[in-house]
Amino acid sequence: MERHSSPQRFILTGGPGSGKSTLLEALRQSGYRCYEEVSRRLIREQMSRGTGILPWENMADFAELAVRSMYRQHEESSDSSGICFFDRGIPDVFGYLGYYGLPVPSHYLTMFDSCSYQPEVFLLPPWKEIFVQDRERPQSYDESEALSLWLKAAYTSLGFNVIELPRCSLQERVELVTSVTG
C-alpha cells in the first residue's frame, strides 16, 4: 500500500479512554501539527441540539457526520508540510460500524481512497488504569476493549501496519511514536 504524500499524515487509534487525546496533546507540545478527534466535537454538538444522532443511539447517521468531518479535516491538512497526527482517521468509522453490525457504505470507501495516510497506524490499547467514562464517552471498559479489536481489524484489512503502543509513560509513548515517524 503506497500512501506517502506531503504532509505525512499519521493516525492514532484505539478504543475510548486509551490515552489518544493525551498523546496527541503531547505531540502538539513537541511541535507537531495535530488534529483533534472529530467524534467528541460531534457528540457535544449533537447532545446540545438534542438530535439523538449519537454513536450509541444512531450509529449509521453519526458515522455519516463523522466520516464527512474526518474527510474535511484531512483536506484541511493538505496545506501542512511535514509530519502531522490525527486522533482517529476514516478507517475508525469502519471499525465502529463493524462493532455495531453495520455495513460500510461504498461512498465511505471512495472518500477513504482519496485520502493519503501513512501506512503506520498507532494503536493505543485499552488501559484500565487510565480509563474514564464521561458524558461524551459512556462506553464501558469492556466495550472499549471490543472496539479496539474492531479498529485493529479495520486498519489491518486496509493494509495498514498497526503498531500497538505499550502501556507506558506518556514520554515513552511520544518517543516510540517519533522513533517511527522520524
C-alpha positions in Angstrom: 0.0 0.0 0.0 1.6 3.3 -1.1 0.1 6.2 0.8 3.0 8.6 1.1 2.4 12.3 0.5 3.3 15.6 1.8 2.2 16.1 4.5 2.9 12.8 6.2 -0.4 12.0 8.0 -0.2 9.6 10.9 -3.2 8.2 12.7 -3.6 7.5 16.4 -6.4 5.0 17.0 -7.8 2.9 19.9 -10.9 2.4 21.9 -12.4 5.1 24.1 -10.2 6.1 27.1 -6.9 4.6 25.8 -4.9 7.9 26.0 -5.1 9.1 22.4 -6.0 12.7 23.2 -3.3 12.9 25.9 -0.7 11.6 23.5 -1.9 13.9 20.7 -1.5 16.9 23.1 2.0 15.8 24.0 2.9 15.5 20.3 1.4 19.0 19.7 3.5 20.4 22.6 6.5 18.8 20.9 5.9 20.9 17.8 3.8 18.6 15.6 0.7 19.7 13.8 -2.2 17.7 15.3 -5.8 17.3 14.5 -8.2 16.5 17.4 -10.8 13.8 17.4 -13.9 14.9 15.5 -16.2 12.5 17.2 -16.0 14.2 20.6 -16.9 17.6 19.0 -19.8 16.0 17.1 -21.1 14.3 20.2 -21.1 17.6 22.1 -22.9 19.3 19.2 -25.5 16.6 18.8 -26.1 16.5 22.6 -26.6 20.3 22.7 -29.1 20.0 19.7 -30.9 17.0 21.2 -30.8 15.3 17.8 -30.3 11.7 19.0 -27.5 11.4 16.4 -25.0 9.8 18.8 -22.9 6.7 18.2 -24.7 4.7 20.9 -28.2 5.7 19.7 -27.9 6.1 15.9 -24.6 4.9 14.7 -25.4 5.0 11.0 -26.3 8.7 11.0 -23.4 9.5 13.4 -21.0 7.7 11.1 -22.1 9.9 8.2 -21.3 13.0 10.2 -18.0 11.6 11.4 -16.7 10.4 8.1 -17.5 13.7 6.4 -15.9 15.7 9.2 -12.8 13.4 9.1 -12.6 13.9 5.3 -12.8 17.7 5.7 -10.1 17.5 8.4 -7.9 15.5 6.0 -8.4 18.1 3.3 -7.6 21.0 5.8 -4.3 19.3 6.5 -3.3 19.5 2.8 -1.7 22.9 3.3 0.5 21.5 6.0 4.0 20.2 5.4 6.0 17.6 7.4 4.5 15.2 9.9 1.0 15.6 11.4 -1.1 13.4 13.6 -4.8 12.7 13.7 -6.8 11.5 16.7 -8.6 8.8 14.6 -8.9 8.5 10.9 -11.6 7.5 8.4 -11.0 3.7 9.0 -12.0 4.2 12.6 -15.5 4.7 11.3 -15.3 1.4 9.5 -14.3 -0.3 12.8 -17.1 1.3 14.7 -19.6 0.3 12.0 -18.4 -3.3 12.3 -18.7 -3.3 16.0 -22.3 -2.1 15.7 -23.0 -4.7 12.9 -23.5 -2.2 10.2 -22.1 -2.2 6.7 -19.6 0.3 5.4 -21.3 2.4 2.7 -19.4 2.5 -0.6 -19.1 6.2 -0.6 -17.0 6.0 2.6 -14.6 3.8 0.8 -14.4 6.3 -2.0 -13.7 9.1 0.4 -11.0 6.9 2.1 -9.4 6.1 -1.2 -9.0 9.8 -2.0 -7.1 10.3 1.3 -3.5 9.8 1.9 -2.4 8.4 5.3 1.0 6.9 6.2 1.0 3.1 6.3 1.9 3.1 10.0 -1.0 3.5 12.4 -0.5 3.7 16.2 -3.0 1.7 18.2 -3.3 2.7 21.9 -4.7 -0.4 23.6 -7.3 -0.3 26.4 -5.7 0.7 29.7 -7.9 0.1 32.7 -5.8 2.4 35.0 -6.4 5.5 32.8 -9.9 4.6 31.5 -12.5 7.2 32.4 -16.2 7.4 31.4 -17.9 10.7 30.8 -20.9 12.2 29.1 -19.2 12.1 25.7 -17.7 8.7 26.3 -20.3 6.5 28.1 -18.8 3.2 26.8 -17.7 0.7 29.4 -14.1 -0.6 29.6 -15.3 -3.9 28.1 -16.8 -2.0 25.2 -13.5 -0.2 24.8 -11.7 -3.5 24.6 -14.1 -4.8 22.0 -13.9 -1.6 19.9 -10.1 -1.8 20.0 -10.2 -5.2 18.3 -12.6 -3.9 15.6 -10.4 -0.9 15.0 -7.3 -3.0 14.7 -9.1 -5.4 12.2 -10.4 -2.4 10.1 -6.9 -0.9 9.7 -5.3 -4.3 9.1 -7.8 -5.2 6.4 -7.0 -2.0 4.6 -3.3 -2.8 4.6 -2.0 -0.6 7.4 0.9 -1.6 9.6 -0.8 -1.4 13.0 1.8 -0.6 15.7 0.4 -1.3 19.2 1.9 1.1 21.7 2.7 -0.3 25.2 1.1 0.9 28.4 3.9 3.1 29.5 4.6 6.7 30.4 3.5 9.5 28.2 7.1 10.5 27.4 7.9 6.9 26.4 4.9 6.8 24.1 5.9 10.1 22.5 9.4 8.7 22.0 8.1 5.4 20.5 5.9 7.3 18.0 8.6 9.8 16.9 11.1 7.0 16.5 8.8 5.5 13.8 7.8 8.8 12.2 11.2 10.3 12.0 
